[in-house]
Amino acid sequence: MLFRSLRAGTALAWDAGQSRVLLAQVDAGVLVIEDCEVGATQFIAALTATTFKPMLFNFDAPTEQRIAYVVKIAVRAFIAAYGKK
C-alpha cells in the first residue's frame, strides 16, 4: 500500500501532491517525517540520480532491471529514514 502511494506520488512531479501522499502516511502512523515536502524531494532525487539524470549527459537509458534495482534501494532507504520505528 505505501509503495503504491509513493509511486502514485512520484507521478505528480514536484508539486504539493507528493507531500500530501506522504502526509497521509504520516497521519496513518506509517511514516514519521518532519517535513513531507523535503521527504518527497529526497525520494524523487534518489530515484532520478542514477536513472534519469545520466540521460541528460547522453548516457544510455537505464534498463528495466536497473530501474527496478534503483527503486528497490530508494524505497528501502526511504523507509529506513522515515518508517515508523
C-alpha positions, -999 to +999 in steps of 0.1 A: +000+000+000+027+025+010+048+017-020+019+022-044+011+055-027+047+066-031+047+055-068+015+075-073+031+104-056+060+104-079+037+109-109+026+142-095+060+157-105+074+181-080+041+196-067+024+197-034+006+164-042+037+145-033+037+160+002+000+152+006+007+115-002+034+114+024+014+134+049-015+109+046+010+081+055+023+102+085-013+107+096-019+070+093+011+063+116+031+045+089+058+072+084+075+097+107+085+127+086+092+162+099+089+179+065+069+160+039+080+183+011+117+176+018+109+139+021+092+138-012+120+157-028+146+133-013+127+103-027+125+117-062+162+126-060+171+091-050+151+077-080+164+101-106+201+104-096+212+073-113+183+067-138+172+100-154+200+124-148+227+104-166+205+106-197+208+144-197+245+138-205+239+114-233+243+082-213+220+053-223+186+050-208+186+026-179+173-009-184+141-021-167+163-042-144+183-011-134+152+009-128+137-019-106+170-021-087+172+016-081+136+018-070+141-011-045+171+007-030+154+041-029+123+026-012+145+007+013+165+039+022+133+060+024+116+035+048+148+032+068+149+070+072+112+077+076+095+044+086+079+042+120+104+028+144 
